[in-house]
Amino acid sequence: MAKQFSPGRRKILIGSLAVGATAATWGIKPTDIGENHSPYFVALSQALDNKKIAKPTLVVDKQKLLQNINVLKKHIDNRFAYRIVVKSLPSIELVKLVMQESASNKLMVFHQPFLSLIAQEIPQSDVLMGKPMPVTAAQTFYENEKHSPTSFNSEKDLQWLIDSPQRLKQYLELANTLQKNMNINIELDVGLHRGGVNSDSDLLDMLHLIEQSERLTFSGFMGYEPHIGSVPGGLLSNRDKVMAVYQHYVALTERTLGRSIQHLCLNSAGSPTYQAYDSGDFPHNELAAGTCLVKPTHYDLDTLSDHVPASYIATPVIKSIDHTDIPGVDGLGDAMAMWDPNRAQTFFTYGGYWKAEPESPKGISVNPLFGRSTNQEMYNGSKSISLKQDDWIFMRPTQSEFVFLQFGDIALLEGDEIKHLWPVFSESGYVQPM
Ligand SMILES: Cc1ncc(COP(=O)(O)O)c(C=O)c1O
């Protein structure tokens, strides 16, 4: 349990009371914002109970997911290829559903164990790595491939993302040692400054190395630009700056190689920015996105206003108490509740402290004085809420990447039923053959 009841916290308690008293004199006493579950969350609670689920669970609503895929398809409108960001939808069945509904077999993968798993489970995939991997991770992938061959053709359908001449040389050596052909996609720094090529000379060195090699093939560029909507300057003007950099490297490459690269994989964008390419001409030919299909809270953005939340964390109420007690300071819980009616009741949840925001019942919040806990977390709510032991509290994850991996199988809601329990990716990637 995190930081509870230390002398420091006692100071915070007293400080909070002082703030409360000051706020009271300003007349900004909170009002009751509590509301019981809407019919949607009543039905979801029933679906979880019917499935005999009684632990923190990540729920994906299939209907809302499909709605988001349709929104995405309308925006992309066949003007770009669509690449599915796998780390944001980390379950084989979930990825397969998105592939089927979006009619795309293009995946972006960020983790060697997940790559090995995809090669095993979805061998028809076309994979672009989304970040540069240490060459030893690539070597591990090829070892797995040797031990457990599948129909995934890594020489044809896998592009390694390479960010520098130094890393390219490492991959070249590995390709020669293993006698493997490799596709090399070059990461461009188009303004994010997280990595990737940021000079003509580095790009020319890399193209030269690739062209000279028997084993390596240049397969395109990846230039990620999630900052364009959040830094000063405005989305479209920032987009144009980023695309001018992208275009510069495309033109330089075509001049250097003496041939067009328009048919290669020229990737850009992500959930927060993909709608910035609804119209106009751009140097890239495919868009990557994943998180927008489940829309956690950090993606409540103007650029994704037509996407709907499709994922929730559901967790049982372990204890429901009709008042609030703060240990060590008698009467403090009552005082808090007197000031803020949304602190009148207490609900301890099964687990907690996830990267998530409470969603239902409305008006519940973590008690700021009790401290956070990954075991049992104290939520408060007003007397307008009736929530008893074993009822459900729902949260929205702030992001899907990583958070989706914390709950075991994903519960897929279809209509008013949990239809499937879908395993999430495991870190071990795949099981070594005996
Ligand atoms: C290279 C790259 N492309 C695209 C994305 C977008 O992923 P999402 O749509 O899930 O935000 C990311 C996210 O980290 C990324 O690193």
The ligand as an SDF file (V2000), in Angstrom:
LIG
                    3D

 16 16  0  0  0  0  0  0  0  0999 V2000
    5.9040    4.5510  -34.3490 C   0  0  0  0  0  0  0  0  0  0  0  0
    4.5240    4.6980  -33.8570 C   0  0  0  0  0  0  0  0  0  0  0  0
    3.5200    4.7870  -34.7400 N   0  0  0  0  0  0  0  0  0  0  0  0
    2.2540    4.8870  -34.3340 C   0  0  0  0  0  0  0  0  0  0  0  0
    1.9340    4.9130  -33.0060 C   0  0  0  0  0  0  0  0  0  0  0  0
    0.4980    5.1300  -32.6390 C   0  0  0  0  0  0  0  0  0  0  0  0
   -0.0750    4.1880  -31.8220 O   0  0  0  0  0  0  0  0  0  0  0  0
   -1.5550    4.4530  -31.2910 P   0  0  0  0  0  0  0  0  0  0  0  0
   -2.4170    4.6710  -32.4610 O   0  0  0  0  0  0  0  0  0  0  0  0
   -1.8870    3.2380  -30.5440 O   0  0  0  0  0  0  0  0  0  0  0  0
   -1.4770    5.6820  -30.4480 O   0  0  0  0  0  0  0  0  0  0  0  0
    2.9440    4.8270  -32.0420 C   0  0  0  0  0  0  0  0  0  0  0  0
    2.6250    4.8520  -30.6070 C   0  0  0  0  0  0  0  0  0  0  0  0
    3.4550    4.8350  -29.7380 O   0  0  0  0  0  0  0  0  0  0  0  0
    4.2820    4.7210  -32.4750 C   0  0  0  0  0  0  0  0  0  0  0  0
    5.3000    4.6770  -31.6070 O   0  0  0  0  0  0  0  0  0  0  0  0
  1  2  1  0
  2  3  1  0
  2 15  2  0
  3  4  2  0
  4  5  1  0
  5  6  1  0
  5 12  2  0
  6  7  1  0
  7  8  1  0
  8  9  2  0
  8 10  1  0
  8 11  1  0
 12 13  1  0
 12 15  1  0
 13 14  2  0
 15 16  1  0
M  END
$$$$
